[in-house]
Amino acid sequence: MIKKIVFAAFCIAQASLVNAAEKTSVTISTSTLSNEILPFQKIPKTVILKTKKFKIRIDKQPNGKYLYQSWAANAKITSKPSMIISDGELIPDGTGGNYYFSFVNEGYSYQVWRNYLTDYGTKSPYTLKVNDENDHEIVRQDAFVVKQ
Protein backbone atom coordinates (compact mmCIF):
# COMPACT_ATOMS: atom_id res chain seq x y z
CA MET A 1 0.00 0.00 0.00
CA ILE A 2 2.79 2.41 0.91
CA LYS A 3 4.57 1.53 -2.33
CA LYS A 4 1.45 2.51 -4.31
CA ILE A 5 1.15 5.86 -2.47
CA VAL A 6 4.83 6.69 -2.97
CA PHE A 7 4.63 5.67 -6.63
CA ALA A 8 1.52 7.85 -7.16
CA ALA A 9 3.21 10.82 -5.48
CA PHE A 10 6.29 10.30 -7.64
CA CYS A 11 4.17 10.22 -10.83
CA ILE A 12 2.31 13.40 -9.86
CA ALA A 13 5.60 15.17 -9.11
CA GLN A 14 7.04 14.10 -12.48
CA ALA A 15 3.94 15.26 -14.35
CA SER A 16 4.11 18.62 -12.56
CA LEU A 17 7.77 19.09 -13.53
CA VAL A 18 7.12 18.20 -17.16
CA ASN A 19 4.16 20.61 -17.31
CA ALA A 20 6.19 23.39 -15.68
CA ALA A 21 9.06 22.88 -18.14
CA GLU A 22 6.68 23.20 -21.13
CA LYS A 23 5.25 26.54 -20.02
CA THR A 24 7.44 29.56 -20.58
CA SER A 25 6.72 32.84 -18.96
CA VAL A 26 7.60 36.21 -20.47
CA THR A 27 7.50 39.17 -18.15
CA ILE A 28 8.10 42.63 -19.57
CA SER A 29 8.48 45.54 -17.23
CA THR A 30 7.19 48.75 -18.78
CA SER A 31 9.63 50.74 -16.69
CA THR A 32 12.53 49.24 -18.68
CA LEU A 33 11.03 50.04 -22.09
CA SER A 34 12.27 53.63 -22.35
CA ASN A 35 13.67 53.30 -25.87
CA GLU A 36 13.13 49.61 -26.54
CA ILE A 37 10.45 48.25 -28.83
CA LEU A 38 8.47 45.19 -27.91
CA PRO A 39 9.35 42.08 -29.95
CA PHE A 40 5.96 41.91 -31.72
CA GLN A 41 6.30 45.39 -33.18
CA LYS A 42 7.75 45.43 -36.68
CA ILE A 43 9.43 48.71 -37.45
CA PRO A 44 10.17 49.16 -41.16
CA LYS A 45 13.71 50.13 -42.17
CA THR A 46 12.23 52.50 -44.73
CA VAL A 47 8.76 53.97 -44.97
CA ILE A 48 7.45 56.44 -47.56
CA LEU A 49 4.35 58.42 -46.59
CA LYS A 50 2.11 60.98 -48.24
CA THR A 51 0.06 63.70 -46.57
CA LYS A 52 -2.02 66.45 -48.18
CA LYS A 53 1.02 68.67 -48.55
CA PHE A 54 4.10 66.44 -48.21
CA LYS A 55 5.82 63.24 -49.20
CA ILE A 56 7.98 61.90 -46.39
CA ARG A 57 10.63 59.22 -46.38
CA ILE A 58 12.04 57.85 -43.12
CA ASP A 59 15.08 55.55 -43.22
CA LYS A 60 16.89 53.73 -40.46
CA GLN A 61 20.58 54.58 -40.57
CA PRO A 62 23.48 52.20 -39.78
CA ASN A 63 24.04 54.02 -36.45
CA GLY A 64 20.48 53.15 -35.32
CA LYS A 65 19.17 56.70 -35.77
CA TYR A 66 16.58 57.74 -38.37
CA LEU A 67 16.74 60.07 -41.39
CA TYR A 68 13.76 62.26 -42.34
CA GLN A 69 13.40 63.57 -45.89
CA SER A 70 10.44 65.51 -47.25
CA TRP A 71 9.19 66.88 -50.54
CA ALA A 72 6.13 68.79 -51.67
CA ALA A 73 3.19 66.43 -52.26
CA ASN A 74 3.35 66.86 -56.04
CA ALA A 75 7.17 66.50 -56.28
CA LYS A 76 8.89 63.32 -57.38
CA ILE A 77 10.67 61.44 -54.63
CA THR A 78 13.65 61.00 -56.94
CA SER A 79 14.20 64.78 -56.90
CA LYS A 80 16.25 66.60 -54.25
CA PRO A 81 14.38 66.72 -50.89
CA SER A 82 13.21 70.10 -49.65
CA MET A 83 14.19 69.10 -46.10
CA ILE A 84 16.57 66.54 -44.60
CA ILE A 85 16.83 65.91 -40.85
CA SER A 86 19.22 63.34 -39.43
CA ASP A 87 19.63 61.76 -35.99
CA GLY A 88 15.94 61.05 -35.42
CA GLU A 89 14.82 58.66 -32.72
CA LEU A 90 12.16 55.99 -32.45
CA ILE A 91 10.02 56.51 -29.33
CA PRO A 92 7.61 53.77 -28.16
CA ASP A 93 4.21 54.97 -26.98
CA GLY A 94 2.71 52.51 -24.52
CA THR A 95 2.65 48.75 -24.98
CA GLY A 96 0.02 48.44 -27.70
CA GLY A 97 2.31 48.92 -30.68
CA ASN A 98 2.09 52.68 -31.22
CA TYR A 99 5.34 54.57 -31.63
CA TYR A 100 6.62 57.73 -33.25
CA PHE A 101 9.73 58.99 -34.98
CA SER A 102 11.05 62.20 -33.45
CA PHE A 103 13.23 64.75 -35.29
CA VAL A 104 14.43 68.25 -34.34
CA ASN A 105 15.40 70.92 -36.87
CA GLU A 106 16.17 74.56 -36.00
CA GLY A 107 13.97 74.50 -32.91
CA TYR A 108 11.05 72.80 -34.66
CA SER A 109 10.10 69.28 -33.65
CA TYR A 110 8.78 66.84 -36.22
CA GLN A 111 6.96 63.72 -35.09
CA VAL A 112 5.65 60.98 -37.34
CA TRP A 113 3.26 58.83 -35.31
CA ARG A 114 2.41 55.21 -36.13
CA ASN A 115 -1.24 54.67 -35.22
CA TYR A 116 -1.73 50.97 -34.49
CA LEU A 117 -4.28 51.47 -31.74
CA THR A 118 -6.85 54.21 -32.22
CA ASP A 119 -10.30 55.07 -30.94
CA TYR A 120 -11.83 54.71 -34.36
CA GLY A 121 -11.30 52.32 -37.23
CA THR A 122 -10.93 54.88 -40.01
CA LYS A 123 -7.81 56.54 -38.59
CA SER A 124 -4.89 56.82 -41.00
CA PRO A 125 -1.88 54.61 -40.31
CA TYR A 126 0.46 57.58 -39.64
CA THR A 127 0.17 61.21 -38.50
CA LEU A 128 2.64 64.04 -39.06
CA LYS A 129 2.89 66.60 -36.25
CA VAL A 130 5.12 69.68 -36.33
CA ASN A 131 5.59 71.95 -33.30
CA ASP A 132 7.35 75.33 -33.28
CA GLU A 133 9.99 76.54 -30.81
CA ASN A 134 7.28 77.31 -28.23
CA ASP A 135 5.83 73.80 -28.54
CA HIS A 136 2.71 75.06 -30.34
CA GLU A 137 1.39 72.63 -32.92
CA ILE A 138 1.59 74.20 -36.37
CA VAL A 139 0.97 71.14 -38.57
CA ARG A 140 -1.09 67.98 -38.06
CA GLN A 141 -1.77 65.88 -41.13
CA ASP A 142 -2.83 62.30 -41.67
CA ALA A 143 -0.31 60.27 -43.64
CA PHE A 144 -0.84 57.19 -45.74
CA VAL A 145 1.79 54.63 -46.71
CA VAL A 146 3.10 54.86 -50.27
CA LYS A 147 5.79 52.22 -49.80
CA GLN A 148 7.02 50.21 -46.86
ROSE-4610 file (N, C-alpha, C; in Angstrom, 1 decimal, always signed):
// ROSE-4610
residu = [M/M/M/I/I/I/K/K/K/K/K/K/I/I/I/V/V/V/F/F/F/A/A/A/A/A/A/F/F/F/C/C/C/I/I/I/A/A/A/Q/Q/Q/A/A/A/S/S/S/L/L/L/V/V/V/N/N/N/A/A/A/A/A/A/E/E/E/K/K/K/T/T/T/S/S/S/V/V/V/T/T/T/I/I/I/S/S/S/T/T/T/S/S/S/T/T/T/L/L/L/S/S/S/N/N/N/E/E/E/I/I/I/L/L/L/P/P/P/F/F/F/Q/Q/Q/K/K/K/I/I/I/P/P/P/K/K/K/T/T/T/V/V/V/I/I/I/L/L/L/K/K/K/T/T/T/K/K/K/K/K/K/F/F/F/K/K/K/I/I/I/R/R/R/I/I/I/D/D/D/K/K/K/Q/Q/Q/P/P/P/N/N/N/G/G/G/K/K/K/Y/Y/Y/L/L/L/Y/Y/Y/Q/Q/Q/S/S/S/W/W/W/A/A/A/A/A/A/N/N/N/A/A/A/K/K/K/I/I/I/T/T/T/S/S/S/K/K/K/P/P/P/S/S/S/M/M/M/I/I/I/I/I/I/S/S/S/D/D/D/G/G/G/E/E/E/L/L/L/I/I/I/P/P/P/D/D/D/G/G/G/T/T/T/G/G/G/G/G/G/N/N/N/Y/Y/Y/Y/Y/Y/F/F/F/S/S/S/F/F/F/V/V/V/N/N/N/E/E/E/G/G/G/Y/Y/Y/S/S/S/Y/Y/Y/Q/Q/Q/V/V/V/W/W/W/R/R/R/N/N/N/Y/Y/Y/L/L/L/T/T/T/D/D/D/Y/Y/Y/G/G/G/T/T/T/K/K/K/S/S/S/P/P/P/Y/Y/Y/T/T/T/L/L/L/K/K/K/V/V/V/N/N/N/D/D/D/E/E/E/N/N/N/D/D/D/H/H/H/E/E/E/I/I/I/V/V/V/R/R/R/Q/Q/Q/D/D/D/A/A/A/F/F/F/V/V/V/V/V/V/K/K/K/Q/Q/Q]
num = [1/1/1/2/2/2/3/3/3/4/4/4/5/5/5/6/6/6/7/7/7/8/8/8/9/9/9/10/10/10/11/11/11/12/12/12/13/13/13/14/14/14/15/15/15/16/16/16/17/17/17/18/18/18/19/19/19/20/20/20/21/21/21/22/22/22/23/23/23/24/24/24/25/25/25/26/26/26/27/27/27/28/28/28/29/29/29/30/30/30/31/31/31/32/32/32/33/33/33/34/34/34/35/35/35/36/36/36/37/37/37/38/38/38/39/39/39/40/40/40/41/41/41/42/42/42/43/43/43/44/44/44/45/45/45/46/46/46/47/47/47/48/48/48/49/49/49/50/50/50/51/51/51/52/52/52/53/53/53/54/54/54/55/55/55/56/56/56/57/57/57/58/58/58/59/59/59/60/60/60/61/61/61/62/62/62/63/63/63/64/64/64/65/65/65/66/66/66/67/67/67/68/68/68/69/69/69/70/70/70/71/71/71/72/72/72/73/73/73/74/74/74/75/75/75/76/76/76/77/77/77/78/78/78/79/79/79/80/80/80/81/81/81/82/82/82/83/83/83/84/84/84/85/85/85/86/86/86/87/87/87/88/88/88/89/89/89/90/90/90/91/91/91/92/92/92/93/93/93/94/94/94/95/95/95/96/96/96/97/97/97/98/98/98/99/99/99/100/100/100/101/101/101/102/102/102/103/103/103/104/104/104/105/105/105/106/106/106/107/107/107/108/108/108/109/109/109/110/110/110/111/111/111/112/112/112/113/113/113/114/114/114/115/115/115/116/116/116/117/117/117/118/118/118/119/119/119/120/120/120/121/121/121/122/122/122/123/123/123/124/124/124/125/125/125/126/126/126/127/127/127/128/128/128/129/129/129/130/130/130/131/131/131/132/132/132/133/133/133/134/134/134/135/135/135/136/136/136/137/137/137/138/138/138/139/139/139/140/140/140/141/141/141/142/142/142/143/143/143/144/144/144/145/145/145/146/146/146/147/147/147/148/148/148]
x = [+0.8/+0.0/+0.9/+1.9/+2.8/+3.5/+3.9/+4.6/+3.7/+2.4/+1.5/+1.3/+1.3/+1.1/+2.4/+3.6/+4.8/+4.9/+4.6/+4.6/+3.7/+2.5/+1.5/+2.0/+2.6/+3.2/+4.4/+5.2/+6.3/+5.8/+4.7/+4.2/+3.6/+2.9/+2.3/+3.4/+4.5/+5.6/+6.3/+6.5/+7.0/+6.2/+4.9/+3.9/+4.0/+4.1/+4.1/+5.4/+6.5/+7.8/+7.7/+7.2/+7.1/+6.2/+5.1/+4.2/+4.8/+5.5/+6.2/+7.3/+8.0/+9.1/+8.5/+7.3/+6.7/+6.2/+5.8/+5.3/+6.4/+6.4/+7.4/+6.7/+7.3/+6.7/+7.6/+6.9/+7.6/+7.0/+7.9/+7.5/+8.2/+7.5/+8.1/+7.7/+8.7/+8.5/+8.4/+7.3/+7.2/+8.2/+8.7/+9.6/+11.0/+11.3/+12.5/+12.4/+11.3/+11.0/+11.3/+12.1/+12.3/+12.5/+13.5/+13.7/+13.7/+13.2/+13.1/+11.8/+11.7/+10.4/+10.1/+8.9/+8.5/+8.7/+9.0/+9.3/+8.3/+7.0/+6.0/+5.8/+6.4/+6.3/+7.3/+6.9/+7.7/+7.9/+9.1/+9.4/+10.1/+9.5/+10.2/+11.5/+12.4/+13.7/+13.5/+12.6/+12.2/+10.7/+10.2/+8.8/+8.6/+7.7/+7.4/+6.0/+5.7/+4.4/+3.9/+2.6/+2.1/+1.0/+1.1/+0.1/-0.6/-1.4/-2.0/-1.0/+0.0/+1.0/+2.4/+2.7/+4.1/+4.2/+5.4/+5.8/+7.0/+7.0/+8.0/+8.6/+9.9/+10.6/+11.4/+11.3/+12.0/+12.8/+14.2/+15.1/+15.9/+16.0/+16.9/+18.3/+19.2/+20.6/+21.4/+22.6/+23.5/+23.8/+23.8/+24.0/+22.8/+21.7/+20.5/+19.6/+20.0/+19.2/+18.4/+17.5/+16.6/+16.8/+16.6/+16.7/+15.4/+15.0/+13.8/+14.0/+13.3/+13.4/+12.0/+11.8/+10.4/+10.5/+9.4/+9.2/+7.8/+7.5/+6.1/+5.3/+4.0/+3.2/+3.2/+3.4/+3.4/+4.7/+5.8/+7.2/+7.5/+8.4/+8.9/+9.9/+9.8/+10.7/+12.1/+12.3/+13.6/+14.3/+13.6/+14.2/+14.9/+15.6/+16.3/+15.2/+15.3/+14.4/+14.4/+13.3/+13.2/+13.7/+13.7/+14.2/+14.8/+15.9/+16.6/+16.9/+16.5/+16.8/+17.4/+18.6/+19.2/+19.1/+19.6/+19.6/+18.3/+17.3/+15.9/+15.9/+14.9/+14.8/+13.5/+13.4/+12.2/+11.7/+10.5/+10.0/+8.8/+8.8/+7.6/+6.6/+5.3/+4.2/+3.3/+3.5/+2.7/+3.2/+2.3/+2.6/+1.8/+0.9/+0.0/+0.5/+1.7/+2.3/+2.5/+1.9/+2.1/+3.5/+4.0/+5.3/+5.4/+6.4/+6.6/+8.1/+8.4/+9.7/+9.8/+10.9/+11.0/+12.3/+12.1/+13.2/+13.2/+14.4/+14.4/+15.3/+14.7/+15.4/+15.2/+16.2/+16.2/+15.1/+15.0/+14.0/+12.6/+12.3/+11.0/+11.2/+10.1/+10.1/+9.1/+9.6/+8.8/+8.5/+7.3/+7.0/+6.1/+6.4/+5.7/+5.2/+3.9/+3.3/+2.7/+3.0/+2.4/+1.2/+0.0/-1.2/-1.8/-1.2/-1.7/-3.1/-3.1/-4.3/-4.9/-6.1/-6.8/-8.3/-8.9/-10.3/-11.3/-10.9/-11.8/-11.1/-11.9/-11.3/-10.9/-11.3/-10.9/-9.7/-9.0/-7.8/-6.7/-6.0/-4.9/-3.8/-2.9/-1.9/-0.8/-0.6/+0.5/-0.1/+0.5/+0.2/+1.5/+1.5/+2.6/+2.2/+3.1/+2.9/+4.2/+4.0/+5.1/+4.8/+5.7/+5.6/+6.7/+6.4/+7.4/+8.2/+9.1/+10.0/+9.3/+8.1/+7.3/+6.4/+6.6/+5.8/+4.4/+4.1/+2.7/+2.6/+1.6/+1.4/+1.0/+1.8/+1.6/+1.1/+1.4/+1.0/+0.5/-0.6/-1.1/-1.8/-1.2/-1.8/-1.7/-2.8/-2.8/-1.9/-1.2/-0.3/-0.6/-0.6/-0.8/+0.4/+0.6/+1.8/+1.8/+2.9/+3.1/+3.9/+4.9/+5.8/+6.4/+6.4/+7.0/+8.0]
y = [-1.2/+0.0/+1.2/+1.2/+2.4/+2.6/+1.5/+1.5/+2.2/+1.9/+2.5/+4.0/+4.4/+5.9/+6.6/+6.1/+6.7/+6.7/+5.7/+5.7/+6.7/+6.8/+7.8/+9.3/+9.5/+10.8/+11.1/+10.1/+10.3/+10.6/+10.0/+10.2/+11.6/+12.0/+13.4/+14.5/+14.2/+15.2/+15.2/+14.1/+14.1/+14.8/+14.6/+15.3/+16.8/+17.2/+18.6/+19.2/+18.6/+19.1/+19.2/+18.2/+18.2/+19.3/+19.5/+20.6/+22.0/+22.1/+23.4/+23.7/+22.7/+22.9/+23.3/+22.9/+23.2/+24.6/+25.2/+26.5/+27.5/+28.5/+29.6/+30.8/+31.6/+32.8/+34.0/+35.0/+36.2/+37.4/+38.0/+39.2/+40.4/+41.4/+42.6/+43.8/+44.4/+45.5/+46.8/+47.5/+48.7/+49.8/+49.7/+50.7/+50.6/+49.4/+49.2/+49.4/+49.9/+50.0/+51.5/+52.2/+53.6/+53.8/+53.2/+53.3/+52.0/+50.9/+49.6/+49.4/+48.6/+48.3/+46.8/+46.5/+45.2/+44.3/+43.0/+42.1/+41.9/+42.1/+41.9/+43.1/+44.2/+45.4/+45.3/+45.5/+45.4/+46.8/+47.4/+48.7/+48.6/+49.2/+49.2/+49.9/+49.4/+50.1/+51.4/+51.3/+52.5/+52.6/+53.8/+54.0/+55.3/+55.3/+56.4/+56.8/+58.0/+58.4/+59.6/+59.8/+61.0/+61.6/+62.9/+63.7/+64.6/+65.5/+66.4/+67.3/+67.7/+68.7/+68.1/+66.9/+66.4/+65.0/+64.6/+63.2/+63.1/+62.1/+61.9/+60.5/+60.5/+59.2/+59.2/+58.1/+57.9/+56.6/+56.7/+55.6/+55.3/+54.1/+53.7/+53.8/+54.4/+54.6/+53.5/+53.2/+52.2/+52.5/+53.7/+54.0/+53.8/+53.4/+53.1/+54.3/+55.5/+56.7/+56.7/+57.7/+57.7/+59.0/+58.9/+60.1/+60.4/+61.7/+62.3/+63.1/+62.8/+63.6/+63.9/+65.1/+65.5/+66.3/+66.2/+66.9/+67.5/+68.4/+68.8/+67.6/+67.6/+66.4/+66.1/+67.1/+66.9/+66.6/+66.7/+66.5/+65.0/+64.7/+63.3/+63.0/+61.8/+61.4/+61.2/+61.1/+61.0/+62.4/+63.5/+64.8/+65.1/+66.2/+66.6/+66.9/+66.4/+66.7/+68.2/+68.7/+70.1/+70.2/+69.1/+69.1/+67.7/+67.8/+66.5/+66.8/+65.8/+65.9/+64.6/+64.6/+63.3/+63.2/+62.1/+61.8/+61.7/+61.2/+61.0/+59.8/+59.8/+58.7/+58.0/+56.7/+56.0/+55.9/+56.4/+56.5/+55.6/+54.6/+53.8/+54.5/+54.3/+55.0/+53.9/+53.5/+52.5/+51.1/+50.1/+48.7/+48.2/+49.0/+48.4/+48.4/+48.9/+48.9/+50.3/+51.3/+52.7/+53.2/+54.0/+54.6/+55.8/+56.6/+57.7/+58.0/+58.5/+59.0/+60.5/+60.8/+62.2/+62.8/+64.0/+64.7/+66.2/+66.8/+68.3/+69.0/+70.1/+70.9/+72.4/+73.1/+74.6/+74.9/+74.2/+74.5/+73.9/+73.4/+72.8/+71.3/+70.7/+69.3/+68.6/+67.6/+66.8/+65.5/+65.1/+63.7/+63.0/+61.8/+61.0/+59.8/+59.8/+58.8/+57.6/+56.4/+55.2/+54.9/+54.8/+54.7/+53.2/+52.3/+51.0/+50.9/+51.5/+51.5/+52.9/+52.9/+54.2/+54.0/+55.1/+55.1/+54.8/+54.9/+54.7/+54.0/+53.2/+52.3/+53.0/+54.2/+54.9/+55.8/+55.7/+56.5/+56.1/+57.1/+56.8/+56.1/+55.4/+54.6/+55.5/+56.7/+57.6/+59.0/+59.8/+61.2/+62.0/+63.1/+64.0/+65.2/+65.5/+66.6/+67.4/+68.8/+69.7/+70.7/+70.9/+72.0/+73.0/+74.3/+75.3/+75.4/+76.4/+76.5/+76.6/+77.2/+77.3/+76.1/+75.0/+73.8/+74.0/+74.9/+75.1/+74.2/+73.5/+72.6/+73.5/+73.4/+74.2/+73.3/+72.1/+71.1/+69.8/+69.3/+68.0/+67.5/+66.4/+65.9/+64.4/+63.8/+62.3/+61.9/+60.8/+60.3/+58.8/+58.5/+57.2/+56.6/+55.3/+54.6/+54.5/+55.0/+54.9/+53.6/+53.4/+52.2/+51.9/+50.6/+50.2/+49.1]
z = [+0.0/+0.0/+0.0/+0.8/+0.9/-0.4/-1.0/-2.3/-3.4/-3.3/-4.3/-4.1/-2.8/-2.5/-2.9/-2.6/-3.0/-4.5/-5.2/-6.6/-7.2/-6.7/-7.2/-6.9/-5.8/-5.5/-6.4/-6.7/-7.6/-9.0/-9.5/-10.8/-10.9/-9.9/-9.9/-9.9/-9.1/-9.1/-10.5/-11.1/-12.5/-13.5/-13.4/-14.3/-14.1/-12.9/-12.6/-13.1/-13.0/-13.5/-15.0/-15.7/-17.2/-17.6/-17.0/-17.3/-17.1/-16.0/-15.7/-16.7/-17.2/-18.1/-19.5/-19.8/-21.1/-21.2/-20.1/-20.0/-19.8/-20.7/-20.6/-20.2/-19.4/-19.0/-19.4/-20.0/-20.5/-19.7/-18.9/-18.1/-18.7/-19.1/-19.6/-18.6/-18.1/-17.2/-18.1/-18.0/-18.8/-18.3/-17.1/-16.7/-17.4/-18.0/-18.7/-20.2/-20.7/-22.1/-22.6/-22.0/-22.3/-23.8/-24.4/-25.9/-26.6/-25.9/-26.5/-27.2/-28.2/-28.8/-28.5/-28.2/-27.9/-29.1/-28.9/-29.9/-31.0/-30.7/-31.7/-32.6/-32.3/-33.2/-34.3/-35.5/-36.7/-37.2/-37.0/-37.5/-38.8/-39.8/-41.2/-41.2/-42.0/-42.2/-43.0/-43.9/-44.7/-44.9/-44.7/-45.0/-45.7/-46.8/-47.6/-47.4/-46.9/-46.6/-47.4/-47.5/-48.2/-47.4/-47.2/-46.6/-47.6/-47.2/-48.2/-48.8/-48.1/-48.6/-48.7/-48.2/-48.2/-48.6/-49.1/-49.2/-48.2/-47.4/-46.4/-46.5/-46.4/-46.4/-45.1/-44.4/-43.1/-43.3/-43.1/-43.2/-41.9/-41.6/-40.5/-41.0/-40.2/-40.6/-39.9/-40.4/-39.8/-38.3/-37.9/-36.5/-35.6/-36.1/-35.3/-35.3/-35.7/-35.8/-37.1/-37.2/-38.4/-39.2/-40.5/-41.4/-41.9/-41.9/-42.3/-43.6/-44.7/-45.9/-46.3/-46.8/-47.2/-48.5/-49.3/-50.5/-50.5/-51.5/-51.7/-52.2/-51.9/-52.3/-53.8/-54.6/-56.0/-56.6/-55.8/-56.3/-56.4/-57.2/-57.4/-56.3/-55.7/-54.6/-55.1/-56.4/-56.9/-57.0/-56.9/-56.9/-55.6/-55.5/-54.3/-53.2/-52.0/-50.9/-50.5/-50.1/-49.7/-48.2/-47.5/-46.1/-45.8/-45.1/-44.6/-43.1/-42.3/-40.9/-40.5/-39.9/-39.4/-37.9/-37.4/-36.0/-35.3/-36.0/-35.4/-34.5/-33.6/-32.7/-32.9/-32.5/-32.4/-31.0/-30.7/-29.3/-29.2/-28.4/-28.2/-27.4/-27.7/-27.0/-26.4/-25.2/-24.5/-24.9/-24.7/-25.0/-26.1/-26.7/-27.7/-29.1/-29.3/-30.7/-31.3/-30.7/-31.2/-30.9/-31.8/-31.6/-32.5/-32.3/-33.3/-33.5/-34.6/-35.0/-34.6/-33.9/-33.5/-34.1/-34.6/-35.3/-34.8/-34.7/-34.3/-35.4/-35.9/-36.9/-36.6/-36.2/-36.0/-35.0/-33.9/-32.9/-33.1/-34.3/-34.7/-34.4/-33.9/-33.6/-34.6/-35.2/-36.2/-35.6/-35.6/-35.1/-36.1/-36.4/-37.3/-36.5/-36.2/-35.3/-36.1/-35.6/-36.1/-35.3/-35.9/-35.2/-35.3/-34.5/-34.5/-33.8/-32.6/-31.7/-31.7/-32.2/-32.2/-31.7/-31.4/-30.9/-32.0/-33.3/-34.4/-35.5/-36.2/-37.2/-38.5/-38.8/-40.0/-39.9/-38.8/-38.6/-39.6/-40.1/-41.0/-40.3/-41.0/-40.3/-39.7/-40.2/-39.6/-39.5/-38.7/-38.5/-38.4/-39.1/-39.1/-38.1/-37.1/-36.2/-36.2/-36.4/-36.3/-35.3/-34.3/-33.3/-33.5/-33.2/-33.3/-32.0/-31.9/-30.8/-29.5/-29.5/-28.2/-28.0/-28.7/-28.5/-28.9/-29.8/-30.3/-31.6/-31.7/-32.9/-34.1/-35.2/-36.4/-37.6/-37.5/-38.6/-37.9/-38.4/-38.1/-39.3/-39.9/-41.1/-41.1/-41.5/-41.7/-42.8/-42.6/-43.6/-44.0/-45.3/-45.7/-46.4/-46.2/-46.7/-48.2/-48.8/-50.3/-50.5/-49.7/-49.8/-48.5/-48.1/-46.9/-47.1]
